Amino acid sequence: MDDRFGPDAGLHRQMYEEVGPRIAGGPWHWFHWLFAKGPSRPFVAYLITACVECELKLPGLGWALIRDVASISGREKNEADYESLLQKLSEILVLRQLLVLPWPEGTTFAHEPAAGPGGKRPELKAETNDAVYLFEVKAPSLLSHQRSRSENPVQFPGRMFEGAMRKMMAGDQKPILPRDNPVKDFLMSAEAKFAPFAGEKPVYGVLIVVWDDFIYEPITSLVHEASKGLLTAETFARNGDGTPITFAHVDAVFLIRHLMYFQQGAAETLTERRHAFDFGGERDLPNVHVPVPGGKEVPGFIRTGLRALRFDDEQLQNFADYRPQEFIMWFNT
C-alpha cells in the first residue's frame, strides 16, 4: 500500500499481503481479478481501509471481516457466493459507520456478543454508561429479483391486491411480486437476538437492512397499511392463532440504500460515489429511518450518522423511490 494511508499504511499492507494472494490466486473468487491487479484498485483499497478502521476501533474485528471475505470462494461464478459477499460487504460498511459515530466517552463495543451461553448473537453491541445499543445488519439476496425487475414491466411491491386482481391488472405480463418475506425474516431474527439482553440499563434494538436503489420495496413492506405492512396493525405476519407478530425488542429499522454501489464498485462502473465504501454525504440521497410503533426513540447521533431521514419526512415525499407503492409499470422508451 502507498503513503496515502498515513500511519495505518502498515496495517493496510499486512491485511492485503495476507488475503490478496488467497483471493487472487487461490480457489476461484468473485474478486480475484481486482485483487490480482493489486491494492491500486479502488474497490480493493477501500475494502481494506474499511476493515482497518474496524480493527482500530475494535481489535480483531477488521481481521475477522477481511478473512471472511477471502473465505467465500471455491465455486466458480456461483451466485449464492456473490450474494454472500454482498451481505459481508454490507456488514463491513455498516459496522465501520457505527464504530466511528460520536459515541459518549467510555463506550465499549463487542462484536457478536451473546447474552448467555449458547445465546443468539446480534452483530454489534455498544454499551455506554446509560444504555446498551444492539445492532443487527442484514442484506437480502436480490440478484434474481433484480433480473426480474429488468425483464418484467409490471411490479406489485406490496400485498394490497389479491391474486385474481393482480392477474387482471398484469394482463399478459408476468408481474414482479413483493419481496417482503426477507424483511419479515430479518425482523424476526433481530427480535430473537435482542430479547435476551434485557437488563438494568435501557436496551435499544436497531435492525439495519442494506437494500439496493429500489428502496420503496422495504418501505412498502414495513409501513404500507393497505399492503399489510409488517409494522402496521394489519400486518401479514401472523402467529398460528392469527394474532399479529410483533417486535417488542426492535426499536427502529434503518434502510441503507447501498447494494448497487457494491455491485458497481466491484465492476468498476461506479459513478455516484467516490468508491464502493463511501457512505455518502449531505448531497447524496439519504437512507431511511422507520421507527417501530411503541419502541424507544433512537438517539439523534445514530440517525444522523446513518444519514437517515424518517420514512414520512417531507423531504422524502419529493422522490417516488422513497414512497410506499401499490402498483408500478415501467415503459420502455
C-alpha positions as CSV (number, residue, x, y, z in Angstrom):
1,M,0.0,0.0,0.0
2,D,1.2,3.5,-0.6
3,D,1.7,6.5,1.7
4,R,-1.9,7.9,1.2
5,F,-3.0,5.6,4.1
6,G,-0.8,7.5,6.5
7,P,0.2,6.0,9.9
8,D,-2.1,3.0,9.2
9,A,-0.4,2.0,6.0
10,G,1.4,-0.8,7.7
11,L,-1.8,-2.5,8.8
12,H,-3.3,-2.0,5.3
13,R,-0.2,-3.7,3.9
14,Q,-0.5,-6.6,6.3
15,M,-4.1,-7.2,5.5
16,Y,-3.5,-7.0,1.8
17,E,-0.5,-9.3,1.9
18,E,-2.4,-11.9,3.9
19,V,-5.7,-12.1,1.9
20,G,-4.6,-10.6,-1.5
21,P,-2.7,-13.8,-2.7
22,R,-5.5,-16.0,-1.5
23,I,-8.2,-14.1,-3.3
24,A,-6.2,-13.5,-6.5
25,G,-4.6,-16.9,-6.8
26,G,-6.4,-19.4,-4.6
27,P,-9.7,-21.1,-5.1
28,W,-12.0,-19.2,-7.5
29,H,-13.2,-15.9,-6.0
30,W,-15.6,-13.2,-7.4
31,F,-13.0,-10.6,-6.6
32,H,-9.9,-12.4,-7.9
33,W,-9.4,-10.1,-10.9
34,L,-9.5,-7.0,-8.7
35,F,-7.1,-8.4,-6.2
36,A,-4.8,-9.7,-8.9
37,K,-4.5,-6.1,-10.1
38,G,-3.3,-5.1,-6.7
39,P,-4.2,-2.5,-4.0
40,S,-4.3,0.3,-6.5
41,R,-7.8,-0.8,-7.5
42,P,-10.2,1.5,-5.6
43,F,-12.5,-1.4,-4.6
44,V,-9.6,-3.3,-3.1
45,A,-8.0,-0.3,-1.4
46,Y,-11.2,0.9,0.3
47,L,-12.4,-2.6,1.3
48,I,-9.2,-3.0,3.2
49,T,-9.5,0.6,4.5
50,A,-12.9,-0.2,6.0
51,C,-11.6,-3.3,7.6
52,V,-8.6,-1.4,9.0
53,E,-10.9,1.2,10.5
54,C,-13.0,-1.5,12.1
55,E,-9.8,-3.1,13.5
56,L,-8.6,0.1,15.0
57,K,-11.9,0.6,16.8
58,L,-12.5,-3.0,17.9
59,P,-9.3,-5.2,17.8
60,G,-9.8,-8.4,16.0
61,L,-12.9,-7.3,14.1
62,G,-11.2,-6.0,11.0
63,W,-9.1,-9.1,10.6
64,A,-12.2,-11.3,11.0
65,L,-14.1,-9.4,8.4
66,I,-11.4,-9.4,5.7
67,R,-10.7,-13.1,6.3
68,D,-14.4,-13.8,5.9
69,V,-14.4,-12.0,2.5
70,A,-11.4,-14.2,1.4
71,S,-13.1,-17.4,2.6
72,I,-16.2,-17.0,0.4
73,S,-14.6,-18.8,-2.6
74,G,-14.1,-22.0,-4.5
75,R,-17.3,-22.2,-6.6
76,E,-16.8,-20.6,-10.0
77,K,-19.4,-17.9,-10.7
78,N,-21.7,-19.2,-8.0
79,E,-24.4,-16.6,-7.4
80,A,-25.0,-17.7,-3.8
81,D,-21.4,-16.9,-3.1
82,Y,-21.7,-13.5,-4.7
83,E,-24.8,-12.7,-2.6
84,S,-22.9,-13.9,0.5
85,L,-20.1,-11.4,-0.4
86,L,-22.6,-8.6,-0.8
87,Q,-24.0,-9.4,2.6
88,K,-20.5,-9.4,4.1
89,L,-19.7,-6.1,2.4
90,S,-22.9,-4.7,3.9
91,E,-21.7,-5.8,7.4
92,I,-18.3,-4.1,6.9
93,L,-19.9,-0.9,5.6
94,V,-22.4,-0.6,8.5
95,L,-20.1,-1.8,11.3
96,R,-17.4,0.7,10.2
97,Q,-20.0,3.5,10.2
98,L,-21.4,2.6,13.6
99,L,-18.0,2.4,15.2
100,V,-17.0,5.9,14.1
101,L,-20.1,7.6,15.4
102,P,-19.6,10.2,18.1
103,W,-20.3,7.8,21.0
104,P,-20.0,9.1,24.6
105,E,-16.6,8.7,26.2
106,G,-16.1,5.3,27.7
107,T,-18.4,3.5,25.3
108,T,-17.4,-0.2,24.9
109,F,-18.0,-2.4,21.8
110,A,-18.5,-6.1,21.3
111,H,-18.8,-8.0,18.0
112,E,-21.4,-10.8,18.0
113,P,-21.9,-10.9,21.8
114,A,-24.3,-13.4,23.5
115,A,-26.4,-12.6,26.5
116,G,-25.7,-16.1,27.8
117,P,-24.0,-19.3,26.9
118,G,-25.2,-20.5,23.6
119,G,-27.3,-17.4,23.1
120,K,-28.1,-15.8,19.8
121,R,-25.7,-13.1,18.7
122,P,-26.5,-9.7,17.3
123,E,-23.9,-8.1,15.0
124,L,-22.7,-5.4,17.4
125,K,-23.2,-4.2,21.0
126,A,-22.3,-0.7,22.1
127,E,-22.6,0.0,25.8
128,T,-22.5,3.4,27.4
129,N,-22.9,4.5,31.0
130,D,-26.6,4.9,30.5
131,A,-27.7,2.4,27.9
132,V,-27.0,-0.7,25.7
133,Y,-27.4,-0.5,21.9
134,L,-27.7,-3.7,19.9
135,F,-27.4,-3.7,16.1
136,E,-28.2,-6.4,13.6
137,V,-27.1,-5.9,10.0
138,K,-28.9,-7.7,7.1
139,A,-28.9,-7.7,3.3
140,P,-31.3,-9.6,1.1
141,S,-30.5,-11.9,-1.8
142,L,-31.6,-9.8,-4.7
143,L,-29.9,-11.0,-7.9
144,S,-32.9,-12.9,-9.2
145,H,-35.2,-10.1,-8.1
146,Q,-33.0,-7.6,-9.9
147,R,-33.1,-9.6,-13.1
148,S,-36.9,-9.9,-12.8
149,R,-37.2,-6.1,-12.5
150,S,-35.2,-5.6,-15.6
151,E,-37.2,-8.1,-17.6
152,N,-40.8,-7.5,-16.5
153,P,-42.6,-4.2,-16.8
154,V,-45.2,-4.8,-14.0
155,Q,-44.5,-4.8,-10.3
156,F,-46.6,-5.2,-7.2
157,P,-44.4,-4.0,-4.3
158,G,-46.9,-4.9,-1.7
159,R,-49.9,-7.2,-0.9
160,M,-52.8,-4.9,-1.4
161,F,-54.2,-6.9,-4.4
162,E,-55.4,-10.5,-4.3
163,G,-54.2,-12.9,-6.9
164,A,-57.2,-12.5,-9.3
165,M,-56.9,-8.8,-9.3
166,R,-53.1,-8.9,-9.9
167,K,-53.7,-11.2,-12.8
168,M,-56.3,-8.9,-14.3
169,M,-54.0,-5.8,-13.8
170,A,-50.9,-7.5,-15.2
171,G,-52.6,-9.0,-18.3
172,D,-50.2,-11.0,-20.4
173,Q,-47.2,-9.8,-18.3
174,K,-45.5,-11.8,-15.6
175,P,-45.6,-9.5,-12.6
176,I,-42.9,-8.9,-10.1
177,L,-44.2,-9.9,-6.7
178,P,-43.4,-8.4,-3.3
179,R,-40.0,-9.0,-1.8
180,D,-41.3,-8.7,1.8
181,N,-40.6,-12.1,3.3
182,P,-36.9,-11.4,3.8
183,V,-37.9,-8.2,5.6
184,K,-40.1,-10.2,7.9
185,D,-37.4,-12.8,8.5
186,F,-34.9,-10.0,9.3
187,L,-37.3,-8.5,11.9
188,M,-37.9,-11.9,13.5
189,S,-34.2,-12.7,13.6
190,A,-33.5,-9.3,15.2
191,E,-36.2,-9.7,17.8
192,A,-34.9,-13.2,18.8
193,K,-31.3,-11.8,19.1
194,F,-32.2,-8.7,21.1
195,A,-34.8,-10.1,23.5
196,P,-32.3,-11.9,25.9
197,F,-30.3,-8.7,26.6
198,A,-32.9,-7.0,28.8
199,G,-31.2,-5.7,31.9
200,E,-30.9,-2.8,34.3
201,K,-30.0,-0.4,31.6
202,P,-32.3,0.6,28.8
203,V,-31.6,-1.6,25.7
204,Y,-32.1,-0.2,22.2
205,G,-32.6,-2.7,19.4
206,V,-31.8,-1.5,15.9
207,L,-32.2,-3.5,12.7
208,I,-30.2,-2.2,9.7
209,V,-31.1,-3.5,6.3
210,V,-28.9,-2.8,3.3
211,W,-31.0,-2.7,0.1
212,D,-30.4,-1.5,-3.5
213,D,-31.8,1.6,-5.2
214,F,-35.4,0.4,-5.1
215,I,-35.8,1.5,-1.6
216,Y,-39.6,1.8,-1.9
217,E,-39.7,-2.0,-1.7
218,P,-38.7,-2.4,2.0
219,I,-40.6,0.8,2.9
220,T,-43.8,-0.6,1.4
221,S,-43.1,-3.9,3.2
222,L,-42.9,-2.1,6.6
223,V,-45.4,0.7,6.7
224,H,-48.0,0.5,3.9
225,E,-51.2,-0.3,5.7
226,A,-53.1,-1.5,2.6
227,S,-50.2,-3.8,1.9
228,K,-50.4,-5.3,5.3
229,G,-47.1,-3.8,6.2
230,L,-45.1,-5.5,8.9
231,L,-45.2,-2.6,11.3
232,T,-48.9,-1.9,10.9
233,A,-51.9,-3.2,12.7
234,E,-52.9,-5.2,9.6
235,T,-49.5,-6.9,9.2
236,F,-49.4,-10.0,7.1
237,A,-47.1,-11.7,9.6
238,R,-49.3,-13.7,11.9
239,N,-48.9,-16.4,14.6
240,G,-50.7,-19.7,14.2
241,D,-53.7,-18.4,16.0
242,G,-54.0,-15.4,13.7
243,T,-52.6,-12.8,16.1
244,P,-50.1,-10.3,14.7
245,I,-46.4,-11.0,15.1
246,T,-44.9,-8.0,16.9
247,F,-41.3,-6.9,17.6
248,A,-41.2,-5.7,21.2
249,H,-37.4,-5.6,21.3
250,V,-36.8,-3.8,18.0
251,D,-37.0,-0.1,18.3
252,A,-36.1,1.0,14.8
253,V,-35.3,-0.2,11.3
254,F,-32.8,1.6,9.2
255,L,-32.8,1.1,5.4
256,I,-29.5,1.7,3.8
257,R,-29.6,2.3,0.0
258,H,-26.2,0.8,-1.0
259,L,-26.1,-2.6,-2.6
260,M,-25.9,-1.2,-6.1
261,Y,-22.7,0.7,-5.1
262,F,-21.0,-2.6,-4.1
263,Q,-22.1,-4.2,-7.4
264,Q,-21.0,-1.2,-9.5
265,G,-17.8,-0.7,-7.5
266,A,-16.7,-4.3,-8.0
267,A,-17.4,-3.9,-11.7
268,E,-15.6,-0.6,-11.7
269,T,-18.6,1.2,-13.1
270,L,-19.5,3.3,-10.0
271,T,-20.1,7.0,-10.7
272,E,-22.4,8.2,-7.8
273,R,-19.9,7.7,-5.0
274,R,-16.2,8.1,-4.7
275,H,-15.8,4.4,-4.0
276,A,-17.9,1.4,-3.0
277,F,-17.5,2.0,0.7
278,D,-18.3,5.7,0.6
279,F,-21.3,6.1,3.0
280,G,-22.3,9.4,1.3
281,G,-22.6,13.0,2.4
282,E,-25.0,15.8,2.5
283,R,-25.5,16.0,-1.2
284,D,-26.2,12.3,-1.6
285,L,-29.6,10.5,-1.5
286,P,-30.4,9.7,2.2
287,N,-31.1,6.5,3.9
288,V,-34.4,5.8,5.7
289,H,-35.4,5.5,9.4
290,V,-38.5,3.6,10.3
291,P,-39.4,3.7,14.0
292,V,-41.2,0.6,15.3
293,P,-44.5,1.5,16.9
294,G,-44.2,1.5,20.7
295,G,-40.4,1.4,20.5
296,K,-37.9,3.8,22.1
297,E,-36.6,6.7,20.1
298,V,-33.1,6.1,18.8
299,P,-30.7,8.9,19.6
300,G,-30.2,11.6,17.1
301,F,-26.4,11.0,16.7
302,I,-27.2,7.5,15.4
303,R,-29.9,8.7,13.0
304,T,-27.6,11.4,11.7
305,G,-24.6,9.1,11.5
306,L,-26.5,6.7,9.4
307,R,-27.7,9.6,7.2
308,A,-31.3,8.6,7.7
309,L,-34.5,10.6,7.4
310,R,-37.7,9.3,8.8
311,F,-39.7,7.5,6.2
312,D,-42.5,10.1,6.3
313,D,-40.2,13.1,6.3
314,E,-41.5,15.8,3.9
315,Q,-38.2,15.9,2.0
316,L,-38.5,12.3,1.0
317,Q,-42.0,12.8,-0.4
318,N,-40.4,14.5,-3.4
319,F,-38.9,11.2,-4.5
320,A,-41.1,8.4,-5.8
321,D,-38.4,5.8,-4.8
322,Y,-39.0,6.8,-1.1
323,R,-42.8,6.5,-1.1
324,P,-44.7,3.2,-0.5
325,Q,-46.0,1.9,-3.8
326,E,-49.0,-0.2,-4.8
327,F,-48.5,-0.8,-8.5
328,I,-45.7,0.0,-10.9
329,M,-45.5,-0.2,-14.6
330,W,-42.3,0.7,-16.5
331,F,-42.5,1.7,-20.1
332,N,-39.5,1.3,-22.4
333,T,-38.8,4.4,-24.5
